[in-house]
Amino acid sequence: TSHFVALQIGVLLKGTCYLAEEIFHLQSRHHGSFWRALGACIPLRWHGPMLLICGSAYVAFLDGDGQPLDFHLGLASLCQLLILTLGLH
């Protein structure tokens, strides 16, 4: 479960990086529509439900762990950023 959550976090982080670059091209590529740029960078049709399912299973799994959820999600996000930065994905 944590692996799927980490993969989905990685997709969202990568899409956020793409969106930061696409903001500069809103007029030329997306006719000024932020929502078109968002849809092009982050495919929410597939990754939105997948993130919700994996996230809810992850929260249910961590309920008895004792560590705060912020710690686990932060650690997964940092690992995914490192993977993206090093080009390992």
Backbone as JSON Lines, residues from 0, in Angstrom:
{"i":0,"aa":"T","n":[0.82,-1.19,0.0],"ca":[0.0,0.0,0.0],"c":[0.86,1.25,0.0]}
{"i":1,"aa":"S","n":[1.9,1.24,0.84],"ca":[2.76,2.42,0.9],"c":[3.5,2.64,-0.41]}
{"i":2,"aa":"H","n":[3.81,1.56,-1.11],"ca":[4.47,1.7,-2.4],"c":[3.56,2.39,-3.41]}
{"i":3,"aa":"F","n":[2.29,2.0,-3.46],"ca":[1.34,2.64,-4.37],"c":[1.1,4.1,-4.01]}
{"i":4,"aa":"V","n":[1.05,4.39,-2.71],"ca":[0.9,5.78,-2.28],"c":[2.11,6.58,-2.71]}
{"i":5,"aa":"A","n":[3.3,6.03,-2.53],"ca":[4.52,6.73,-2.94],"c":[4.55,6.96,-4.45]}
{"i":6,"aa":"L","n":[4.09,5.98,-5.22],"ca":[4.03,6.16,-6.67],"c":[3.06,7.27,-7.06]}
{"i":7,"aa":"Q","n":[1.91,7.31,-6.41],"ca":[0.93,8.35,-6.72],"c":[1.42,9.72,-6.29]}
{"i":8,"aa":"I","n":[2.11,9.8,-5.17],"ca":[2.7,11.06,-4.74],"c":[3.73,11.51,-5.77]}
{"i":9,"aa":"G","n":[4.51,10.55,-6.28],"ca":[5.5,10.88,-7.3],"c":[4.86,11.43,-8.56]}
{"i":10,"aa":"V","n":[3.74,10.85,-8.98],"ca":[3.04,11.34,-10.16],"c":[2.52,12.76,-9.93]}
{"i":11,"aa":"L","n":[1.97,13.0,-8.74],"ca":[1.46,14.33,-8.43],"c":[2.58,15.37,-8.35]}
{"i":12,"aa":"L","n":[3.71,14.98,-7.76],"ca":[4.84,15.91,-7.69],"c":[5.4,16.22,-9.08]}
{"i":13,"aa":"K","n":[5.5,15.2,-9.91],"ca":[5.99,15.4,-11.27],"c":[5.02,16.28,-12.06]}
{"i":14,"aa":"G","n":[3.72,16.04,-11.91],"ca":[2.72,16.86,-12.56],"c":[2.76,18.3,-12.08]}
{"i":15,"aa":"T","n":[3.03,18.49,-10.8],"ca":[3.15,19.85,-10.25],"c":[4.34,20.57,-10.85]}
{"i":16,"aa":"C","n":[5.44,19.86,-11.04],"ca":[6.61,20.47,-11.68],"c":[6.29,20.84,-13.13]}
{"i":17,"aa":"Y","n":[5.58,19.96,-13.84],"ca":[5.17,20.27,-15.22],"c":[4.23,21.46,-15.24]}
{"i":18,"aa":"L","n":[3.33,21.54,-14.27],"ca":[2.38,22.65,-14.22],"c":[3.1,23.98,-13.97]}
{"i":19,"aa":"A","n":[4.12,23.95,-13.13],"ca":[4.89,25.17,-12.88],"c":[5.54,25.68,-14.17]}
{"i":20,"aa":"E","n":[5.94,24.76,-15.05],"ca":[6.53,25.17,-16.32],"c":[5.45,25.6,-17.31]}
{"i":21,"aa":"E","n":[4.31,24.94,-17.3],"ca":[3.24,25.24,-18.26],"c":[2.54,26.57,-17.96]}
{"i":22,"aa":"I","n":[2.65,27.06,-16.75],"ca":[2.02,28.34,-16.39],"c":[2.56,29.45,-17.29]}
{"i":23,"aa":"F","n":[3.81,29.35,-17.67],"ca":[4.42,30.37,-18.53],"c":[3.91,30.29,-19.98]}
{"i":24,"aa":"H","n":[3.22,29.22,-20.33],"ca":[2.74,29.02,-21.7],"c":[1.21,28.94,-21.76]}
{"i":25,"aa":"L","n":[0.53,29.53,-20.79],"ca":[-0.94,29.43,-20.76],"c":[-1.58,30.0,-22.02]}
{"i":26,"aa":"Q","n":[-1.12,31.15,-22.47],"ca":[-1.75,31.79,-23.63],"c":[-1.46,31.03,-24.91]}
{"i":27,"aa":"S","n":[-0.22,30.63,-25.11],"ca":[0.14,30.01,-26.39],"c":[-0.31,28.56,-26.52]}
{"i":28,"aa":"R","n":[-0.27,27.79,-25.45],"ca":[-0.58,26.37,-25.54],"c":[-2.0,26.01,-25.08]}
{"i":29,"aa":"H","n":[-2.52,26.76,-24.11],"ca":[-3.78,26.37,-23.49],"c":[-4.85,27.45,-23.59]}
{"i":30,"aa":"H","n":[-4.64,28.44,-24.44],"ca":[-5.61,29.51,-24.7],"c":[-6.03,30.22,-23.42]}
{"i":31,"aa":"G","n":[-5.11,30.37,-22.48],"ca":[-5.37,31.09,-21.25],"c":[-6.13,30.32,-20.19]}
{"i":32,"aa":"S","n":[-6.38,29.05,-20.41],"ca":[-7.15,28.25,-19.46],"c":[-6.23,27.49,-18.5]}
{"i":33,"aa":"F","n":[-6.31,27.85,-17.24],"ca":[-5.53,27.16,-16.23],"c":[-5.98,25.71,-16.1]}
{"i":34,"aa":"W","n":[-7.28,25.46,-16.23],"ca":[-7.81,24.11,-16.06],"c":[-7.36,23.18,-17.18]}
{"i":35,"aa":"R","n":[-7.18,23.7,-18.38],"ca":[-6.63,22.87,-19.47],"c":[-5.18,22.49,-19.18]}
{"i":36,"aa":"A","n":[-4.43,23.46,-18.67],"ca":[-3.03,23.19,-18.31],"c":[-2.96,22.17,-17.18]}
{"i":37,"aa":"L","n":[-3.84,22.31,-16.2],"ca":[-3.86,21.36,-15.09],"c":[-4.2,19.96,-15.57]}
{"i":38,"aa":"G","n":[-5.2,19.86,-16.45],"ca":[-5.58,18.56,-17.0],"c":[-4.49,17.93,-17.84]}
{"i":39,"aa":"A","n":[-3.68,18.76,-18.51],"ca":[-2.59,18.23,-19.32],"c":[-1.42,17.75,-18.48]}
{"i":40,"aa":"C","n":[-1.23,18.36,-17.32],"ca":[-0.07,18.03,-16.49],"c":[-0.36,16.93,-15.46]}
{"i":41,"aa":"I","n":[-1.55,16.94,-14.92],"ca":[-1.91,15.96,-13.89],"c":[-3.16,15.23,-14.36]}
{"i":42,"aa":"P","n":[-3.02,13.99,-14.8],"ca":[-4.19,13.23,-15.28],"c":[-5.06,12.76,-14.11]}
{"i":43,"aa":"L","n":[-5.96,13.63,-13.66],"ca":[-6.77,13.34,-12.48],"c":[-7.81,12.24,-12.71]}
{"i":44,"aa":"R","n":[-8.14,11.96,-13.97],"ca":[-9.14,10.93,-14.24],"c":[-8.7,9.58,-13.69]}
{"i":45,"aa":"W","n":[-7.43,9.25,-13.81],"ca":[-6.92,7.97,-13.33],"c":[-6.25,8.12,-11.97]}
{"i":46,"aa":"H","n":[-5.42,9.12,-11.81],"ca":[-4.62,9.22,-10.59],"c":[-5.4,9.78,-9.41]}
{"i":47,"aa":"G","n":[-6.46,10.52,-9.65],"ca":[-7.28,11.02,-8.55],"c":[-7.93,9.9,-7.75]}
{"i":48,"aa":"P","n":[-8.72,9.03,-8.41],"ca":[-9.32,7.91,-7.65],"c":[-8.27,6.96,-7.07]}
{"i":49,"aa":"M","n":[-7.2,6.72,-7.83],"ca":[-6.15,5.83,-7.34],"c":[-5.5,6.4,-6.09]}
{"i":50,"aa":"L","n":[-5.27,7.71,-6.06],"ca":[-4.68,8.34,-4.89],"c":[-5.63,8.27,-3.7]}
{"i":51,"aa":"L","n":[-6.93,8.45,-3.93],"ca":[-7.9,8.36,-2.83],"c":[-7.97,6.95,-2.26]}
{"i":52,"aa":"I","n":[-7.98,5.95,-3.13],"ca":[-8.05,4.56,-2.66],"c":[-6.79,4.18,-1.9]}
{"i":53,"aa":"C","n":[-5.63,4.47,-2.49],"ca":[-4.37,4.13,-1.83],"c":[-4.18,4.93,-0.55]}
{"i":54,"aa":"G","n":[-4.58,6.21,-0.6],"ca":[-4.44,7.05,0.59],"c":[-5.3,6.57,1.74]}
{"i":55,"aa":"S","n":[-6.53,6.17,1.46],"ca":[-7.4,5.68,2.53],"c":[-6.89,4.35,3.09]}
{"i":56,"aa":"A","n":[-6.38,3.49,2.22],"ca":[-5.81,2.23,2.71],"c":[-4.55,2.49,3.52]}
{"i":57,"aa":"Y","n":[-3.77,3.49,3.12],"ca":[-2.54,3.84,3.84],"c":[-2.87,4.39,5.22]}
{"i":58,"aa":"V","n":[-3.89,5.23,5.31],"ca":[-4.3,5.78,6.61],"c":[-4.81,4.67,7.51]}
{"i":59,"aa":"A","n":[-5.57,3.74,6.96],"ca":[-6.07,2.61,7.75],"c":[-4.92,1.73,8.23]}
{"i":60,"aa":"F","n":[-3.91,1.56,7.41],"ca":[-2.75,0.75,7.77],"c":[-1.94,1.41,8.88]}
{"i":61,"aa":"L","n":[-1.81,2.73,8.81],"ca":[-0.98,3.45,9.78],"c":[-1.69,3.76,11.09]}
{"i":62,"aa":"D","n":[-2.93,3.38,11.2],"ca":[-3.71,3.72,12.38],"c":[-3.06,3.18,13.65]}
{"i":63,"aa":"G","n":[-2.49,1.99,13.6],"ca":[-1.87,1.4,14.78],"c":[-0.36,1.55,14.82]}
{"i":64,"aa":"D","n":[0.22,2.35,13.93],"ca":[1.68,2.48,13.84],"c":[2.27,3.31,14.96]}
{"i":65,"aa":"G","n":[1.59,4.33,15.4],"ca":[2.11,5.2,16.45],"c":[2.81,6.43,15.92]}
{"i":66,"aa":"Q","n":[3.29,6.4,14.69],"ca":[3.94,7.56,14.07],"c":[2.87,8.45,13.45]}
{"i":67,"aa":"P","n":[3.09,9.77,13.45],"ca":[2.1,10.65,12.81],"c":[2.07,10.45,11.29]}
{"i":68,"aa":"L","n":[0.9,10.65,10.73],"ca":[0.71,10.47,9.29],"c":[1.54,11.48,8.51]}
{"i":69,"aa":"D","n":[1.7,12.69,9.02],"ca":[2.5,13.7,8.34],"c":[3.94,13.22,8.14]}
{"i":70,"aa":"F","n":[4.47,12.53,9.12],"ca":[5.84,12.03,9.03],"c":[5.98,11.04,7.87]}
{"i":71,"aa":"H","n":[5.05,10.1,7.77],"ca":[5.12,9.09,6.7],"c":[4.92,9.7,5.32]}
{"i":72,"aa":"L","n":[3.94,10.59,5.19],"ca":[3.7,11.21,3.89],"c":[4.85,12.14,3.51]}
{"i":73,"aa":"G","n":[5.4,12.83,4.47],"ca":[6.56,13.69,4.2],"c":[7.76,12.89,3.75]}
{"i":74,"aa":"L","n":[7.99,11.78,4.41],"ca":[9.11,10.9,4.04],"c":[8.91,10.32,2.64]}
{"i":75,"aa":"A","n":[7.68,9.9,2.32],"ca":[7.4,9.37,0.98],"c":[7.58,10.46,-0.07]}
{"i":76,"aa":"S","n":[7.16,11.68,0.24],"ca":[7.32,12.79,-0.7],"c":[8.78,13.11,-0.93]}
{"i":77,"aa":"L","n":[9.57,13.14,0.13],"ca":[11.0,13.42,-0.03],"c":[11.69,12.33,-0.84]}
{"i":78,"aa":"C","n":[11.32,11.08,-0.62],"ca":[11.91,9.99,-1.4],"c":[11.56,10.13,-2.88]}
{"i":79,"aa":"Q","n":[10.31,10.49,-3.16],"ca":[9.91,10.64,-4.57],"c":[10.61,11.84,-5.21]}
{"i":80,"aa":"L","n":[10.77,12.92,-4.47],"ca":[11.51,14.07,-5.02],"c":[12.95,13.7,-5.31]}
{"i":81,"aa":"L","n":[13.56,12.91,-4.44],"ca":[14.93,12.46,-4.67],"c":[15.01,11.57,-5.9]}
{"i":82,"aa":"I","n":[14.05,10.68,-6.07],"ca":[14.02,9.81,-7.25],"c":[13.87,10.63,-8.52]}
{"i":83,"aa":"L","n":[12.98,11.64,-8.5],"ca":[12.79,12.49,-9.67],"c":[14.03,13.33,-9.95]}
{"i":84,"aa":"T","n":[14.66,13.84,-8.9],"ca":[15.84,14.68,-9.07],"c":[17.01,13.9,-9.65]}
{"i":85,"aa":"L","n":[17.18,12.69,-9.19],"ca":[18.29,11.85,-9.66],"c":[17.99,11.17,-11.0]}
{"i":86,"aa":"G","n":[16.77,11.3,-11.48],"ca":[16.4,10.69,-12.75],"c":[16.26,9.19,-12.7]}
{"i":87,"aa":"L","n":[15.9,8.66,-11.55],"ca":[15.76,7.21,-11.4],"c":[14.39,6.7,-11.78]}
{"i":88,"aa":"H","n":[13.46,7.57,-12.01],"ca":[12.09,7.16,-12.33],"c":[11.94,6.87,-13.8]}
